[in-house]
Structures are given as C-alpha cells and as structure tokens.
Amino acid sequence: MEGGGHPPASKTEFTECWRTTWKTPYIMRLALSAGIGGLLFGYDTGVISGALLYIREDFHEVDKKTWLQETIVSMAVAGAIIGAAIGGWMNDALGRKKSILAADFVFFIGAIVMAVAPAPWVIIIGRILVGLGVGMASMTSPLYISEASPARIRGALVSTNGFLITGGQFLSYLINLAFTKAPGTWRWMLGVAGVPALVQFVLMLSLPESPRWLYRENKADEARAILEKIYPAEEVEREMQALHESVQAEKAEEGAAGEGVLARLTGALNNPVVRRGLYAGITVQVAQQFVGINTVMYYSPTIVQFAGFASNQTALALSLITSGLNVVGTVISMCFIDRYGRRRLMIISMIGIITCLVVLSGVFFQAASHAPRISNLESTHFGGNSTCSAYVSAPNPGSWNCMTCLKAECGFCANKVNFAPGACLASNDEIRSSCRGEHRVWYTKGCPSKVGFFAVILLGLYIIVYAPGMGTVPWIVNSEIYPLKYRGTCGGIAAVANWSANLIVSETFLTLTHALGSAGTFLLFAGFSVIGLVAIYMLVPETKGMQFEEVEKLLQKGFRPKPFAPKSKEVGKNVELS
C-alpha cells in the first residue's frame, strides 16, 4: 500500500485513535473538554423543538403566529452568525482557549434569561445570547481539537465534536421528555442548557492553549511542552519543524499589509490557496444546511405531528428515536472517516439524503391526499358556534378534508372510528378540551394517516445517511483545509456561511410548509441537495491523512475531480484520493 504512514486498510482510524488515546489519555481529555462546545451546539438545536410545543401552550400569541415561532427558533441562529464572525477574530487574536471560555460565559447567561422569561420577547433575547455562544463554540471547538491532535487520528478526534453535537441533541430530547409533566416545562428544558456550559468553563481553565496558535505567537517553548504531552518523543522534533516551516512561510507572505481584521480578510481573499480552501469550506457548510437537517432538528416533534401524531409526548418520544439514530450515525463516521475519506463519505451521504427526501415528499403527499373527510354532522356535534367559520362559509364544504381544515387555521377533531370523517372546529382551548373530553384526538399540525409511521421511519433513515457524512465531515474539512495564518478567519467565514444558511432554512420552514405543504417543502430541499452534491463533487478535495502543510500544497496546485483533472502523474496522485 502507498503512503506507509497510514494504518492498514483492515483497521479503521477509530481503532488507531482508541490505541493512541489509551496510551496518551491527555489527548482524549483535550478533545472531550473542548468537544463540550459541540454538546452546547447540539443541546440548543434539539431542546427548542420540544420546548416550542409548550411555549405555544403558555403564550397564545406564539401559538397563533407562525412567524413568532420561527423567530424564537431562528434568533439563536442569528446570534450564532454574529458569534461565528466574532469567534473567527477572537481565535486569531486571543487564542482558541479564551474564545471557548467566552462562549461558555455568554451561553450560560442566555440559558438563565430564557429560563426566567416572562414574555416571548425575553425568550428571544435569551435565544440570541445562547446563539452568540453557540456560534463562537461551533467553529472554535473543532479547530482547537484539530490543532491539538496527531495528524493520523485527527479526523477521528474532531469527530468527537460531531459526536457530542448529536449527543447533545439526544440529551435535549431526554430532558424534554423528563420535564413534560413538571411545572414550568419549557423553562426547565431551556435553563438546564447552562449546566454543560458551566462544566466546560471549569474544565477549560486547566487546559492549555492550542500549540499551533502558541507557536504562531512566538511561544515556542510552551508549544513544545504541549506537543510533548501529545506526541511520542521521537515525533516532537518533526512536528516542531513542520510548525516552524509553516509559520515562517506565512510570515513571509504578510508583508506590510498589517494585522487588522480588514487587512487579514483582504489577504485571505487575495491568496489563491485560501480562496480554494474557502470554496470547499463554504460549499460543505452551506450544503449541510440546505439538505434541511435543522428543519428536522429544530422542528422534529412538529414534523412528527405533521405526519399524524397529535400528542406532544408521542411526538417527543418519536423524535427521541430519530435523535438517537443521529448519534449512531456519528459513531459510524468516527469509525470510518479516516479509512474511507471525507469526500467519499459526503458524496454517499448526499445521495442517500436526496433519496430519502424524495420518498418522504411522496409519503407526505399521499398522507395529504388521503386525509379524513370533514363530516357536517360531526362538525355541528359540538354546537353551531364551535364549527370552523371558514368551513361554514365555504362554497363547497363537501370537498373539505382534514388538511383543508388545518390550512384554514381550524382544528380537526378525529372521529372515534379510525380515519372516518371528523369535525372541523374553531381552534381554541375550550373546544380542544371538549374534543378531548369525548376521548377523541385533537389535530392542529397534521392529520390522521395510515402512512404516518412510514414518514417517521424515513426521517430515521434520513438521519442515518446524514450523520456519518454531511453531519460531521463539513466541520472536519473546515478544521484542516486552511493555512494556519488564516485558519481562524476562514473558519469564521465558513461558520457564518453555515449559520446564515441555517437562519434562512429555520426562519422559512413553517412558512414553506404552509405555502407548499410538507410534500412540496421536502421536495424543495431535495432539489437543493442535488445542487449541493454537484458542488461538493466539483470543489471539495480529499484531505484524509494529510498534514496541514500537505493540504496547502494540494490547494496550490488546484483541485479537479478525476474526470476533469490534468493527466500529469503528480496531480493524478492527488486525485486518486478523491
């Protein structure tokens, strides 16, 4: 096998990672402590999906206004965009460690604000604060882990950040379920988020700065001391030499441009190596969001209700299953990321995502087409004043079904006989109680469906194909594809692109489902995913097993997929990795 520094094909990188960290537990301590930033990211993503169900019940204006629900969800994303931009500057100016500590502090304050919020606007302020913390942590944690990891196990260790993101999402659903019966439900769900932030703050106080950043800041002795804890003695000198060469080359490029934020940004964009890295880094980050993953994570219980499961507890329990599959998929990524490569996992992942979204769209279309009819007798059963006014005034009420009723912003009270015609009623607490008082199911988000459980299975399959590829790999690519001088700045730019795409998707999802229906919305995401697949194939090189300096050399030559690559041996060798 070529490249003798790589592990044999029969062994996964995860096995090598386990062996190395068993011998040097300090490496895993660094990775897990910094990776709690991923846990914050995941918990915040998942917890709002369940909390929103109960916020809607406590604040009627939230229940009635789709834009207010979207704002409560997406303001954390808006905060994260600012946090990622600030984080890029902080990483380069103050270091990775201080950036993580600042993220923890802001996140903790935001969690407390949400927990005591007396009104929706205060929840929104808290969401912005936790978003700032998440934005800083989202690009700092994988960067810190990457720079404190031996190259041969870097992918597996950075994957611990992705694993903790999905672990945080799974934990959030468990917490949501635990507090469904507690007084204050959503306040506990959102407030508990402050605990991991506090834990990470304490742990990071005892950990060192990134050795690469220290060397960049002319603190070579401190960098060496940390490398001696990470690498075997015989490898320390080689790593120090690689750092020296990389930093010297970067300083030679700096010239008289200065070190201001604008100068650094201009220098990055004028550098062809950095630009090519940004093409790849931004592509994978934007594609990660436009496959629709955070519609599933932010609105998972709501989507389950779209599929016909009306109970909050049932929706949360089924969402817990999809979140658990996300964890499983991330473990798969940790096992195979450095065996099969970043690029290959993303391409396979995107093909699976597109397939699931297309089939899921078909399932939701079938569910909407075969929704139970509206019975005039059933609709007047609860009294004339209880019937949906839009149904009463409709020119052709005989054509109405459950979906028509819900689009009119009324509620559907199911017949006691499964899938038989039901009642279309005005949507308020009193009528909802009357419906449930007769042991019927009350629907406001989705309709009873014979194929609803199939939709939940497809959501699970979607998560399984997403997590090992598009779930973790974009963050790994962005932690290793940029030159050291611009790593923080470029990581911030890519993270801002990720969060901006996230904001667009999360702020428009409920509006899209109202305008296009669930089927049309998921089909739209399938179309975006096709575009993302083409962009990844054309722009993203393979970086498996490469030193940072080797990645720079690859980008200097420029990347082309194998069918479009020049026929020279040297370029062909790089393309083989793709």
C-alpha distance (Angstrom), angle and dihedral (degrees) to the residues before:
residue distance angle dihedral
M1 . . .
E2 3.83 . .
G3 3.80 118.8 .
G4 3.78 101.4 39.4
G5 3.81 91.6 -160.0
H6 3.79 90.4 74.4
P7 3.81 123.1 87.1
P8 3.80 118.4 -103.7
A9 3.79 115.5 -82.5
S10 3.78 91.5 -112.5
K11 3.80 92.2 62.3
T12 3.78 125.1 68.8
E13 3.76 124.2 -136.2
F14 3.78 87.7 -116.5
T15 3.80 89.8 63.9
E16 3.80 90.4 51.2
C17 3.79 89.5 47.0
W18 3.79 91.3 52.2
R19 3.82 91.6 48.9
T20 3.81 93.3 48.0
T21 3.79 96.3 45.8
W22 3.81 90.8 45.8
K23 3.79 88.2 58.3
T24 3.82 92.9 39.4
P25 3.83 108.2 29.2
Y26 3.80 89.9 173.0
I27 3.84 88.1 77.3
M28 3.80 92.4 57.1
R29 3.80 90.6 45.3
L30 3.81 89.3 57.1
A31 3.81 92.8 45.6
L32 3.80 96.7 47.0
S33 3.81 95.0 43.7
A34 3.80 92.9 50.5
G35 3.80 90.2 39.4
I36 3.81 90.8 66.0
G37 3.80 82.7 81.7
G38 3.81 84.9 68.3
L39 3.80 89.2 49.9
L40 3.83 89.7 55.8
F41 3.79 89.3 49.0
G42 3.80 92.5 50.2
Y43 3.81 96.2 42.7
D44 3.79 92.8 51.5
T45 3.81 91.0 47.6
G46 3.79 93.8 51.0
V47 3.81 104.0 34.6
I48 3.80 97.0 61.7
S49 3.82 91.3 58.4
G50 3.81 91.5 64.9
A51 3.81 97.2 31.6
L52 3.80 90.0 55.5
L53 3.81 91.0 63.6
Y54 3.82 89.7 60.8
I55 3.81 97.0 36.3
R56 3.82 85.7 59.4
E57 3.79 89.5 55.0
D58 3.83 94.5 48.2
F59 3.81 96.5 44.5
H60 3.80 114.1 41.7
E61 3.82 93.1 -166.5
V62 3.82 88.1 61.6
D63 3.81 91.6 50.7
K64 3.79 92.2 50.7
K65 3.80 99.1 43.0
T66 3.80 117.8 65.8
W67 3.82 91.5 -171.0
L68 3.82 90.7 57.1
Q69 3.83 91.4 53.0
E70 3.82 89.5 49.1
T71 3.81 90.5 48.1
I72 3.82 93.7 51.5
V73 3.81 89.0 51.5
S74 3.79 98.8 40.5
M75 3.81 101.5 42.2
A76 3.80 88.1 76.9
V77 3.79 86.2 57.0
A78 3.82 91.1 49.1
G79 3.80 88.4 52.0
A80 3.79 89.9 48.0
I81 3.81 91.3 55.6
I82 3.81 89.7 56.9
G83 3.81 90.6 41.3
A84 3.80 92.5 52.3
A85 3.82 91.2 49.6
I86 3.80 91.9 48.5
G87 3.80 89.9 42.9
G88 3.80 92.1 57.1
W89 3.80 90.9 56.0
M90 3.83 93.5 41.8
N91 3.81 91.9 50.5
D92 3.77 92.2 57.2
A93 3.82 98.4 36.2
L94 3.82 103.7 36.9
G95 3.79 104.3 17.2
R96 3.80 137.0 -107.9
K97 3.81 96.5 -80.8
K98 3.81 96.9 54.2
S99 3.80 89.9 46.0
I100 3.82 90.9 56.2
L101 3.82 91.7 47.3
A102 3.82 90.8 51.3
A103 3.82 90.7 48.6
D104 3.82 91.1 52.7
F105 3.81 92.6 50.4
V106 3.82 94.6 50.4
F107 3.81 92.5 44.2
F108 3.82 92.0 51.3
I109 3.81 92.4 52.2
G110 3.81 90.7 48.6
A111 3.82 92.2 51.7
I112 3.81 91.3 53.3
V113 3.82 92.1 47.8
M114 3.83 91.1 53.0
A115 3.80 93.2 47.1
V116 3.82 93.6 56.4
A117 3.83 97.5 35.5
P118 3.85 111.9 140.9
A119 3.82 94.1 -169.8
P120 3.82 140.3 22.5
W121 3.82 93.3 -102.3
V122 3.83 90.3 59.3
I123 3.82 89.7 51.1
I124 3.81 87.2 53.6
I125 3.84 91.3 52.8
G126 3.81 89.7 50.6
R127 3.80 90.1 48.3
I128 3.81 90.7 53.6
L129 3.83 90.6 51.4
V130 3.81 94.9 49.5
G131 3.80 87.4 45.7
L132 3.80 90.3 56.7
G133 3.80 89.2 53.2
V134 3.79 93.8 45.1
G135 3.81 91.9 48.2
M136 3.80 92.5 53.7
A137 3.81 92.8 44.2
S138 3.82 95.3 44.5
M139 3.78 94.0 68.4
T140 3.82 100.4 24.5
S141 3.81 99.3 55.1
P142 3.83 97.6 55.7
L143 3.80 89.5 42.4
Y144 3.81 92.3 53.0
I145 3.81 92.0 46.8
S146 3.81 92.0 46.5
E147 3.80 93.6 51.9
A148 3.81 92.9 46.2
S149 3.83 94.3 49.2
P150 3.82 132.1 90.1
A151 3.82 108.4 -111.4
R152 3.82 93.6 -120.4
I153 3.83 92.5 62.0
R154 3.79 100.0 24.9
G155 3.80 94.7 110.2
A156 3.80 93.6 51.2
L157 3.81 93.0 47.4
V158 3.80 94.4 47.5
S159 3.81 85.4 49.8
T160 3.82 87.3 64.7
N161 3.80 85.4 70.2
G162 3.79 89.5 54.4
F163 3.81 90.0 44.7
L164 3.80 90.4 53.9
I165 3.82 90.7 47.9
T166 3.80 89.9 57.7
G167 3.81 90.1 38.9
G168 3.80 88.5 54.7
Q169 3.79 90.5 51.4
F170 3.81 91.2 49.7
L171 3.82 90.5 47.1
S172 3.81 90.5 50.8
Y173 3.82 91.4 56.5
L174 3.80 90.5 48.9
I175 3.81 89.9 50.6
N176 3.80 90.2 46.8
L177 3.81 91.0 53.4
A178 3.81 91.8 45.2
F179 3.81 92.8 56.6
T180 3.82 100.2 40.6
K181 3.82 90.5 102.9
A182 3.81 97.7 34.7
P183 3.82 122.4 102.0
G184 3.77 108.3 -101.5
T185 3.85 93.0 23.6
W186 3.81 101.0 179.3
R187 3.83 93.4 36.6
W188 3.81 90.3 61.9
M189 3.80 91.4 42.9
L190 3.81 92.5 55.2
G191 3.82 97.7 35.2
V192 3.81 95.9 54.4
A193 3.83 87.2 65.7
G194 3.80 88.3 80.1
V195 3.83 92.7 67.3
P196 3.86 99.4 72.1
A197 3.82 89.8 43.7
L198 3.80 89.6 55.9
V199 3.81 91.7 46.3
Q200 3.80 92.9 51.3
F201 3.81 91.9 47.2
V202 3.81 90.3 56.4
L203 3.83 93.7 44.7
M204 3.80 94.7 47.8
L205 3.80 91.8 54.2
S206 3.82 88.4 70.7
L207 3.83 96.8 44.3
P208 3.83 127.7 87.1
E209 3.77 130.6 -115.5
S210 3.82 119.8 -96.8
P211 3.84 109.0 -75.1
R212 3.79 91.4 -137.6
W213 3.80 92.7 53.9
L214 3.82 90.9 46.6
Y215 3.80 91.4 52.3
R216 3.77 89.7 48.9
E217 3.83 87.9 54.2
N218 3.84 91.6 52.7
K219 3.81 93.7 -104.3
A220 3.79 95.1 127.8
D221 3.81 96.0 153.5
E222 3.81 92.2 54.5
A223 3.81 90.4 46.6
R224 3.81 91.0 50.6
A225 3.82 91.7 49.7
I226 3.80 90.3 55.7
L227 3.82 94.0 44.1
E228 3.80 89.2 53.1
K229 3.81 88.1 60.5
I230 3.81 92.1 49.1
Y231 3.83 106.1 38.2
P232 3.80 132.3 48.2
A233 3.81 110.7 -99.6
E234 3.81 93.3 -106.0
E235 3.83 91.7 56.7
V236 3.82 99.4 48.4
E237 3.80 96.1 81.7
R238 3.80 92.2 48.7
E239 3.82 91.2 50.9
M240 3.82 91.6 47.0
Q241 3.80 89.7 51.5
A242 3.81 91.1 49.8
L243 3.81 90.1 50.6
H244 3.78 90.8 48.4
E245 3.80 93.9 51.3
S246 3.79 93.0 45.7
V247 3.80 95.0 48.6
Q248 3.82 93.8 44.4
A249 3.80 91.2 51.6
E250 3.79 90.8 50.9
K251 3.80 93.9 47.6
A252 3.79 89.3 50.9
E253 3.81 88.3 58.5
E254 3.77 95.9 49.5
G255 3.80 97.1 77.7
A256 3.76 115.5 160.6
A257 3.80 96.4 -35.2
G258 3.81 93.0 111.7
E259 3.76 128.5 -137.4
G260 3.81 102.0 -92.9
V261 3.78 119.7 130.4
L262 3.80 92.4 -109.1
A263 3.81 92.1 46.2
R264 3.80 91.1 49.3
L265 3.80 91.3 48.6
T266 3.81 92.0 47.6
G267 3.79 90.7 47.8
A268 3.79 90.7 51.3
L269 3.80 94.0 50.3
N270 3.82 92.7 45.9
N271 3.80 92.1 52.6
P272 3.85 110.6 88.9
V273 3.82 92.2 -153.1
V274 3.80 91.7 53.2
R275 3.80 92.1 44.2
R276 3.80 91.6 53.9
G277 3.78 89.4 48.0
L278 3.80 89.9 50.8
Y279 3.81 91.7 49.6
A280 3.79 88.2 57.4
G281 3.81 97.1 37.8
I282 3.81 96.4 48.0
T283 3.82 92.0 42.6
V284 3.80 93.8 57.5
Q285 3.82 93.4 42.5
V286 3.81 94.7 51.0
A287 3.81 92.2 42.2
Q288 3.82 89.3 52.1
Q289 3.80 89.8 61.7
F290 3.79 100.9 37.6
V291 3.80 92.5 58.6
G292 3.82 82.0 73.5
I293 3.80 99.4 -115.8
N294 3.78 96.4 143.1
T295 3.78 92.1 51.6
V296 3.81 83.4 63.0
M297 3.83 94.3 44.3
Y298 3.83 98.5 40.2
Y299 3.81 96.0 38.2
S300 3.80 102.9 24.0
P301 3.84 96.4 126.0
T302 3.81 89.5 44.5
I303 3.83 90.7 51.7
V304 3.80 89.3 49.5
Q305 3.83 86.9 53.0
F306 3.82 88.6 50.2
A307 3.82 85.6 57.1
G308 3.79 90.5 58.2
F309 3.83 106.8 -90.0
A310 3.80 104.6 124.5
S311 3.83 102.4 179.5
N312 3.82 116.6 95.4
Q313 3.81 90.6 -143.7
T314 3.81 92.8 49.3
A315 3.80 91.3 47.6
L316 3.82 91.0 50.5
A317 3.81 92.7 46.6
L318 3.81 93.0 51.2
S319 3.82 90.0 45.1
L320 3.80 88.1 53.8
I321 3.81 88.2 60.2
T322 3.82 92.6 53.2
S323 3.81 89.9 47.1
G324 3.82 90.4 50.6
L325 3.80 89.4 53.1
N326 3.81 87.5 53.3
V327 3.81 88.4 59.5
V328 3.82 90.8 48.9
G329 3.79 91.0 50.7
T330 3.79 91.5 50.7
V331 3.82 91.3 52.1
I332 3.82 87.4 53.2
S333 3.81 88.1 53.5
M334 3.82 91.5 51.1
C335 3.79 89.5 52.8
F336 3.80 97.6 48.6
I337 3.81 109.2 22.8
D338 3.82 94.2 98.7
R339 3.79 95.2 35.1
Y340 3.79 100.0 53.4
G341 3.80 99.6 20.3
R342 3.77 138.5 -120.4
R343 3.80 98.5 -88.6
R344 3.79 96.8 49.1
L345 3.81 93.3 48.5
M346 3.81 91.4 51.0
I347 3.81 94.0 49.1
I348 3.82 93.0 48.4
S349 3.80 89.5 45.4
M350 3.82 92.6 52.0
I351 3.81 92.8 50.3
G352 3.81 89.9 52.2
I353 3.82 91.8 46.3
I354 3.81 92.6 52.1
T355 3.81 91.4 49.5
C356 3.82 93.1 49.5
L357 3.81 93.9 46.7
V358 3.80 93.2 50.5
V359 3.82 92.7 48.8
L360 3.82 91.3 43.0
S361 3.80 89.1 53.1
G362 3.80 89.2 53.3
V363 3.81 91.8 50.1
F364 3.81 92.7 51.5
F365 3.82 89.5 47.2
Q366 3.80 90.5 53.5
A367 3.81 91.1 46.5
A368 3.82 91.6 52.0
S369 3.83 92.9 44.9
H370 3.81 93.2 51.8
A371 3.81 99.0 39.4
P372 3.84 114.4 141.3
R373 3.81 115.4 -86.4
I374 3.79 124.3 -113.4
S375 3.80 115.5 -108.1
N376 3.80 117.5 -150.7
L377 3.80 89.1 -152.6
E378 3.79 92.3 52.5
S379 3.82 91.9 44.8
T380 3.81 92.6 55.7
H381 3.81 92.8 42.0
F382 3.82 91.6 91.3
G383 3.83 93.9 48.0
G384 3.78 132.6 -77.1
N385 3.81 94.0 -89.7
S386 3.80 90.1 56.3
T387 3.80 95.9 60.2
C388 3.81 117.8 102.3
S389 3.81 107.5 -95.5
A390 3.81 92.5 -142.3
Y391 3.81 89.7 55.1
V392 3.81 92.2 49.1
S393 3.81 92.5 51.3
A394 3.81 96.3 40.2
P395 3.84 114.6 119.5
N396 3.81 91.8 -138.9
P397 3.84 108.5 26.2
G398 3.81 90.1 159.7
S399 3.82 89.1 73.0
W400 3.82 93.4 56.0
N401 3.76 122.7 112.9
C402 3.79 132.9 175.5
M403 3.81 93.9 -80.7
T404 3.82 91.9 52.0
C405 3.79 88.4 51.6
L406 3.82 93.6 51.4
K407 3.81 92.6 46.6
A408 3.82 86.7 56.7
E409 3.85 85.9 58.6
C410 3.79 92.6 -112.1
G411 3.81 129.1 123.4
F412 3.81 129.2 -107.3
C413 3.80 117.1 -137.2
A414 3.79 106.1 -159.9
N415 3.78 122.8 -131.7
K416 3.80 116.0 -109.4
V417 3.81 85.8 -120.2
N418 3.82 108.3 74.1
F419 3.83 114.4 -102.5
A420 3.81 92.8 -5.7
P421 3.84 118.0 135.1
G422 3.80 111.7 -72.1
A423 3.80 141.7 -171.6
C424 3.82 128.7 -75.5
L425 3.80 105.8 -149.6
A426 3.78 139.6 171.9
S427 3.78 109.8 -87.9
N428 3.80 111.2 -118.0
D429 3.80 137.7 117.9
E430 3.81 95.7 -100.9
I431 3.80 95.6 52.6
R432 3.81 91.5 41.9
S433 3.82 88.6 55.1
S434 3.82 91.2 48.6
C435 3.80 90.7 52.6
R436 3.79 93.1 48.6
G437 3.80 89.9 43.6
E438 3.80 88.0 67.9
H439 3.84 89.4 52.0
R440 3.78 92.5 -106.1
V441 3.79 127.2 136.5
W442 3.82 118.8 -109.6
Y443 3.84 117.0 -145.0
T444 3.80 127.5 -167.2
K445 3.82 103.3 148.2
G446 3.81 105.4 36.4
C447 3.78 141.0 0.9
P448 3.82 135.0 -112.1
S449 3.79 106.8 -84.5
K450 3.78 138.7 -179.9
V451 3.81 89.8 -147.9
G452 3.81 97.2 44.5
F453 3.79 94.5 103.5
F454 3.81 89.5 51.4
A455 3.83 87.4 57.9
V456 3.82 89.5 54.8
I457 3.83 90.1 50.0
L458 3.81 89.7 51.7
L459 3.80 90.3 49.8
G460 3.80 86.9 54.8
L461 3.82 92.1 49.8
Y462 3.80 89.7 47.6
I463 3.81 89.8 54.9
I464 3.83 92.4 46.9
V465 3.82 93.0 54.1
Y466 3.82 92.9 40.1
A467 3.80 100.9 49.5
P468 3.85 102.2 58.5
G469 3.81 93.2 47.3
M470 3.79 120.2 18.0
G471 3.80 92.2 20.9
T472 3.81 99.7 64.2
V473 3.80 108.9 5.7
P474 3.85 99.2 72.8
W475 3.81 90.3 60.9
I476 3.81 91.2 47.4
V477 3.81 91.8 49.7
N478 3.80 91.0 50.4
S479 3.79 92.5 49.0
E480 3.81 93.4 57.8
I481 3.81 111.3 25.3
Y482 3.83 101.6 75.0
P483 3.83 129.8 77.2
L484 3.81 112.3 -103.0
K485 3.80 95.1 -111.1
Y486 3.81 92.2 58.4
R487 3.78 99.7 29.3
G488 3.80 95.6 106.6
T489 3.80 94.4 41.4
C490 3.81 94.6 46.6
G491 3.79 92.3 42.5
G492 3.81 87.0 54.3
I493 3.81 92.5 49.2
A494 3.80 91.5 50.1
A495 3.80 92.1 45.3
V496 3.82 90.1 50.8
A497 3.82 87.9 51.8
N498 3.82 89.3 50.4
W499 3.79 93.9 49.5
S500 3.81 93.1 42.6
A501 3.81 89.8 54.9
N502 3.81 88.3 44.6
L503 3.83 89.9 52.9
I504 3.79 92.6 51.1
V505 3.81 92.4 49.3
S506 3.82 97.6 43.4
E507 3.82 94.4 42.6
T508 3.82 93.1 51.8
F509 3.83 104.8 34.7
L510 3.82 99.3 92.3
T511 3.81 90.5 40.8
L512 3.81 90.0 51.0
T513 3.80 92.7 49.4
H514 3.80 88.8 50.5
A515 3.82 92.2 49.5
L516 3.83 102.0 35.0
G517 3.79 102.1 19.5
S518 3.80 123.6 -122.9
A519 3.82 91.6 -73.6
G520 3.80 94.4 53.3
T521 3.80 92.9 44.7
F522 3.81 94.9 53.5
L523 3.81 90.7 44.6
L524 3.83 88.2 53.9
F525 3.81 89.9 53.5
A526 3.81 88.8 50.0
G527 3.82 88.3 56.8
F528 3.81 91.3 50.3
S529 3.81 88.8 49.2
V530 3.81 91.7 55.7
I531 3.82 89.4 54.5
G532 3.81 89.5 48.0
L533 3.80 92.1 51.0
V534 3.82 91.7 53.5
A535 3.83 91.6 47.3
I536 3.82 93.0 50.1
Y537 3.80 91.6 48.2
M538 3.80 92.2 51.3
L539 3.82 102.5 38.4
V540 3.81 112.2 26.4
P541 3.84 119.5 82.7
E542 3.80 126.6 -159.6
T543 3.83 113.8 -98.8
K544 3.81 98.9 175.0
G545 3.80 113.3 147.4
M546 3.82 94.7 -7.1
Q547 3.77 126.2 138.1
F548 3.81 113.0 -123.9
E549 3.80 89.0 -107.8
E550 3.82 91.1 54.3
V551 3.80 90.5 52.6
E552 3.83 88.9 54.3
K553 3.80 91.0 52.2
L554 3.80 90.9 49.5
L555 3.81 90.7 53.0
Q556 3.80 91.9 46.6
K557 3.81 89.0 62.0
G558 3.78 91.9 44.4
F559 3.80 126.8 -122.8
R560 3.78 128.3 -102.2
P561 3.83 127.1 168.6
K562 3.80 113.1 -105.6
P563 3.85 97.0 -98.7
F564 3.84 90.2 52.9
A565 3.81 99.2 37.6
P566 3.82 125.6 112.4
K567 3.79 113.2 -102.1
S568 3.82 97.4 -118.1
K569 3.79 116.6 125.2
E570 3.78 95.2 -125.3
V571 3.77 95.8 52.5
G572 3.77 90.2 40.8
K573 3.78 89.4 56.8
N574 3.80 90.5 57.3
V575 3.77 92.2 45.5
E576 3.79 91.2 54.0
L577 3.79 86.6 69.7
S578 3.78 89.3 59.4
